[in-house]
Amino acid sequence: MPQGPPLVGGIGSLATDNPVRTVGSFWPYATSVWDYIHRAMPLTQPGSLSADDTYAVTAFLLNRNKIIEASEVMNRESLPKVRMPNRDGFIPDARPDVGKNSHTSGDNKNQKSQAH
Ligand code: HEM
């Protein structure tokens, strides 16, 4: 049976010598956790969880990471309001958006040079 990565703990450890990447310590948005679980988990039956089941198991993981109280109900209103510990741990990617679907207006130079 494949072993999943740790989902709980490691908060504040990312910049230390022993960084522990978990849902609690690494993911910047609680809504991404919901989306990932709803699409991909459980690994053996991806997509089998209902929206409500996914809110419930996401709430369980957030509570196990001490990000929300056990009494807090997660739903489409409350989940986006959750502030994850690593919310500010990401810096915008300064590289230009390249490729035929890039929305960088007037930057055809990039696309062109790529085509050659
Ligand atoms: C409802 C039950 C489950 C929940 C809520 C859940 C949740 C998660 C989450 C949030 C992640 C992403 C962790 C991260 O990248 O930081 C993950 C990854 C993973 N889980 Fe689950 N999981 C569930 C069941 C399972 C089961 C039953 C298995 C194995 C049979 C499993 C195996 C894995 C594996 C292998 C990954 C890593 C996937 C990758 O990196 O591509 N999970 N799971």
py3Dmol code that shows the C-alpha trace and the ligand (Angstrom):
import py3Dmol

protein = """\
ATOM      1  CA  MET A   1       0.000   0.000   0.000  1.00  0.00           C
ATOM      2  CA  PRO A   2       1.586   3.325  -1.058  1.00  0.00           C
ATOM      3  CA  GLN A   3       2.513   5.557   1.850  1.00  0.00           C
ATOM      4  CA  GLY A   4       1.343   9.168   1.620  1.00  0.00           C
ATOM      5  CA  PRO A   5       3.411  12.143   2.791  1.00  0.00           C
ATOM      6  CA  PRO A   6       2.963  13.475   6.332  1.00  0.00           C
ATOM      7  CA  LEU A   7      -0.177  15.613   6.517  1.00  0.00           C
ATOM      8  CA  VAL A   8       0.226  17.016  10.038  1.00  0.00           C
ATOM      9  CA  GLY A   9       2.960  18.907  11.878  1.00  0.00           C
ATOM     10  CA  GLY A  10       6.178  20.678  10.933  1.00  0.00           C
ATOM     11  CA  ILE A  11       4.673  24.185  11.244  1.00  0.00           C
ATOM     12  CA  GLY A  12       7.496  26.757  11.329  1.00  0.00           C
ATOM     13  CA  SER A  13      10.107  24.152  10.307  1.00  0.00           C
ATOM     14  CA  LEU A  14      10.503  25.083   6.620  1.00  0.00           C
ATOM     15  CA  ALA A  15      13.417  27.479   7.163  1.00  0.00           C
ATOM     16  CA  THR A  16      15.197  25.172   9.621  1.00  0.00           C
ATOM     17  CA  ASP A  17      17.755  22.422   8.937  1.00  0.00           C
ATOM     18  CA  ASN A  18      14.938  19.866   9.205  1.00  0.00           C
ATOM     19  CA  PRO A  19      12.083  21.242   7.111  1.00  0.00           C
ATOM     20  CA  VAL A  20       8.921  19.109   7.354  1.00  0.00           C
ATOM     21  CA  ARG A  21       6.532  19.783   4.474  1.00  0.00           C
ATOM     22  CA  THR A  22       2.959  18.987   5.412  1.00  0.00           C
ATOM     23  CA  VAL A  23      -0.481  20.382   4.700  1.00  0.00           C
ATOM     24  CA  GLY A  24      -0.129  22.493   7.855  1.00  0.00           C
ATOM     25  CA  SER A  25       3.435  23.719   7.353  1.00  0.00           C
ATOM     26  CA  PHE A  26       3.587  24.248   3.570  1.00  0.00           C
ATOM     27  CA  TRP A  27       0.276  24.737   1.778  1.00  0.00           C
ATOM     28  CA  PRO A  28      -0.592  28.484   1.435  1.00  0.00           C
ATOM     29  CA  TYR A  29      -4.365  28.130   0.885  1.00  0.00           C
ATOM     30  CA  ALA A  30      -6.881  25.878   2.655  1.00  0.00           C
ATOM     31  CA  THR A  31      -8.994  25.875  -0.516  1.00  0.00           C
ATOM     32  CA  SER A  32      -6.140  24.184  -2.410  1.00  0.00           C
ATOM     33  CA  VAL A  33      -6.131  21.424   0.207  1.00  0.00           C
ATOM     34  CA  TRP A  34      -9.865  20.938  -0.399  1.00  0.00           C
ATOM     35  CA  ASP A  35      -9.387  20.926  -4.178  1.00  0.00           C
ATOM     36  CA  TYR A  36      -6.489  18.438  -4.038  1.00  0.00           C
ATOM     37  CA  ILE A  37      -8.338  16.032  -1.721  1.00  0.00           C
ATOM     38  CA  HIS A  38     -11.552  16.298  -3.767  1.00  0.00           C
ATOM     39  CA  ARG A  39      -9.656  15.456  -7.014  1.00  0.00           C
ATOM     40  CA  ALA A  40      -6.973  13.041  -5.904  1.00  0.00           C
ATOM     41  CA  MET A  41      -7.763  11.407  -2.568  1.00  0.00           C
ATOM     42  CA  PRO A  42      -8.107   8.753  -1.359  1.00  0.00           C
ATOM     43  CA  LEU A  43      -5.418   7.618  -3.752  1.00  0.00           C
ATOM     44  CA  THR A  44      -7.204   4.300  -4.274  1.00  0.00           C
ATOM     45  CA  GLN A  45     -10.510   5.991  -5.146  1.00  0.00           C
ATOM     46  CA  PRO A  46      -9.771   9.487  -6.423  1.00  0.00           C
ATOM     47  CA  GLY A  47     -12.855  11.660  -6.837  1.00  0.00           C
ATOM     48  CA  SER A  48     -14.997   9.429  -4.634  1.00  0.00           C
ATOM     49  CA  LEU A  49     -15.436  11.958  -1.819  1.00  0.00           C
ATOM     50  CA  SER A  50     -18.512  14.204  -1.921  1.00  0.00           C
ATOM     51  CA  ALA A  51     -18.055  17.958  -1.464  1.00  0.00           C
ATOM     52  CA  ASP A  52     -19.332  17.715   2.126  1.00  0.00           C
ATOM     53  CA  ASP A  53     -17.058  14.757   2.914  1.00  0.00           C
ATOM     54  CA  THR A  54     -14.163  16.782   1.551  1.00  0.00           C
ATOM     55  CA  TYR A  55     -15.050  19.787   3.767  1.00  0.00           C
ATOM     56  CA  ALA A  56     -15.210  17.403   6.749  1.00  0.00           C
ATOM     57  CA  VAL A  57     -11.840  15.706   6.107  1.00  0.00           C
ATOM     58  CA  THR A  58     -10.220  19.069   5.271  1.00  0.00           C
ATOM     59  CA  ALA A  59     -11.547  20.465   8.582  1.00  0.00           C
ATOM     60  CA  PHE A  60     -10.122  17.384  10.333  1.00  0.00           C
ATOM     61  CA  LEU A  61      -6.660  17.979   8.801  1.00  0.00           C
ATOM     62  CA  LEU A  62      -6.731  21.725   9.629  1.00  0.00           C
ATOM     63  CA  ASN A  63      -7.735  20.954  13.213  1.00  0.00           C
ATOM     64  CA  ARG A  64      -5.034  18.265  13.547  1.00  0.00           C
ATOM     65  CA  ASN A  65      -2.572  20.965  12.459  1.00  0.00           C
ATOM     66  CA  LYS A  66      -4.070  23.264  15.123  1.00  0.00           C
ATOM     67  CA  ILE A  67      -5.076  25.796  12.431  1.00  0.00           C
ATOM     68  CA  ILE A  68      -8.798  25.708  13.321  1.00  0.00           C
ATOM     69  CA  GLU A  69     -10.773  24.685  16.431  1.00  0.00           C
ATOM     70  CA  ALA A  70     -12.568  21.306  16.396  1.00  0.00           C
ATOM     71  CA  SER A  71     -15.868  23.182  16.732  1.00  0.00           C
ATOM     72  CA  GLU A  72     -15.330  25.234  13.567  1.00  0.00           C
ATOM     73  CA  VAL A  73     -17.412  24.144  10.560  1.00  0.00           C
ATOM     74  CA  MET A  74     -15.709  24.343   7.173  1.00  0.00           C
ATOM     75  CA  ASN A  75     -17.845  25.135   4.152  1.00  0.00           C
ATOM     76  CA  ARG A  76     -17.649  27.323   1.031  1.00  0.00           C
ATOM     77  CA  GLU A  77     -17.954  30.481   3.152  1.00  0.00           C
ATOM     78  CA  SER A  78     -15.632  29.620   6.019  1.00  0.00           C
ATOM     79  CA  LEU A  79     -12.849  27.642   4.263  1.00  0.00           C
ATOM     80  CA  PRO A  80     -11.536  30.566   2.138  1.00  0.00           C
ATOM     81  CA  LYS A  81     -11.250  32.646   5.339  1.00  0.00           C
ATOM     82  CA  VAL A  82      -8.797  30.215   6.941  1.00  0.00           C
ATOM     83  CA  ARG A  83      -5.317  31.732   7.122  1.00  0.00           C
ATOM     84  CA  MET A  84      -2.678  29.055   6.600  1.00  0.00           C
ATOM     85  CA  PRO A  85       0.654  29.384   8.519  1.00  0.00           C
ATOM     86  CA  ASN A  86       2.699  29.434   5.300  1.00  0.00           C
ATOM     87  CA  ARG A  87       0.366  31.897   3.541  1.00  0.00           C
ATOM     88  CA  ASP A  88       3.195  34.409   3.048  1.00  0.00           C
ATOM     89  CA  GLY A  89       5.864  31.782   2.367  1.00  0.00           C
ATOM     90  CA  PHE A  90       5.651  32.148  -1.385  1.00  0.00           C
ATOM     91  CA  ILE A  91       7.153  34.835  -3.610  1.00  0.00           C
ATOM     92  CA  PRO A  92       5.618  35.739  -6.983  1.00  0.00           C
ATOM     93  CA  ASP A  93       7.419  34.104  -9.918  1.00  0.00           C
ATOM     94  CA  ALA A  94       9.058  37.023 -11.716  1.00  0.00           C
ATOM     95  CA  ARG A  95       9.798  35.044 -14.855  1.00  0.00           C
ATOM     96  CA  PRO A  96       7.821  36.107 -17.917  1.00  0.00           C
ATOM     97  CA  ASP A  97       4.852  33.982 -18.795  1.00  0.00           C
ATOM     98  CA  VAL A  98       5.948  32.193 -21.981  1.00  0.00           C
ATOM     99  CA  GLY A  99       4.324  29.794 -24.465  1.00  0.00           C
ATOM    100  CA  LYS A 100       1.424  30.094 -26.877  1.00  0.00           C
ATOM    101  CA  ASN A 101      -1.133  30.414 -24.064  1.00  0.00           C
ATOM    102  CA  SER A 102       0.783  33.183 -22.329  1.00  0.00           C
ATOM    103  CA  HIS A 103      -1.291  36.267 -21.627  1.00  0.00           C
ATOM    104  CA  THR A 104       1.670  38.651 -21.569  1.00  0.00           C
ATOM    105  CA  SER A 105       0.290  41.220 -24.078  1.00  0.00           C
ATOM    106  CA  GLY A 106       2.678  42.477 -26.780  1.00  0.00           C
ATOM    107  CA  ASP A 107       5.439  40.090 -25.736  1.00  0.00           C
ATOM    108  CA  ASN A 108       5.452  38.141 -28.969  1.00  0.00           C
ATOM    109  CA  LYS A 109       9.232  38.422 -29.018  1.00  0.00           C
ATOM    110  CA  ASN A 110       9.403  35.543 -26.478  1.00  0.00           C
ATOM    111  CA  GLN A 111       7.044  33.332 -28.421  1.00  0.00           C
ATOM    112  CA  LYS A 112       8.791  34.074 -31.615  1.00  0.00           C
ATOM    113  CA  SER A 113      12.260  33.310 -30.289  1.00  0.00           C
ATOM    114  CA  GLN A 114      10.885  30.056 -28.854  1.00  0.00           C
ATOM    115  CA  ALA A 115       9.364  29.076 -32.233  1.00  0.00           C
ATOM    116  CA  HIS A 116      12.774  29.407 -33.929  1.00  0.00           C
TER     117      HIS A 116
END
"""
ligand_1 = """\
43
HEM
C -9.748 10.584 2.709
C -8.546 10.066 2.822
C -7.298 10.813 2.405
C -6.990 12.134 2.534
C -7.809 13.234 3.146
C -5.667 12.314 1.947
C -5.024 13.540 1.878
C -3.852 13.754 1.171
C -3.245 15.060 0.965
C -3.768 16.390 1.498
C -2.132 14.869 0.227
C -1.111 15.933 -0.254
C -0.028 16.015 0.764
C 1.068 16.979 0.328
O 1.466 16.983 -0.847
O 1.549 17.760 1.184
C -2.041 13.448 -0.043
C -1.036 12.880 -0.790
C -0.907 11.523 -0.927
N -1.733 10.535 -0.431
Fe -3.503 10.843 0.468
N -5.195 11.114 1.484
C -6.159 10.174 1.750
C -6.093 8.838 1.481
C -4.992 8.231 0.920
C -4.866 6.802 0.726
C -5.939 5.774 1.074
C -3.629 6.591 0.209
C -2.925 5.317 -0.160
C -3.503 4.246 -0.493
C -3.001 7.896 0.045
C -1.752 8.094 -0.493
C -1.222 9.337 -0.799
C 0.006 9.531 -1.563
C 0.916 8.431 -2.127
C 0.197 10.909 -1.656
C 1.341 11.665 -2.396
C 0.814 11.971 -3.780
C 1.851 12.732 -4.613
O 2.782 13.299 -4.071
O 1.618 12.768 -5.817
N -3.864 8.864 0.482
N -3.100 12.796 0.544
"""
view = py3Dmol.view(width=600, height=400)
view.addModel(protein, "pdb")
view.setStyle({"model": 0}, {"cartoon": {"style": "trace"}})
view.addModel(ligand_1, "xyz")
view.setStyle({"model": 1}, {"stick": {}})
view.zoomTo()
view.show()
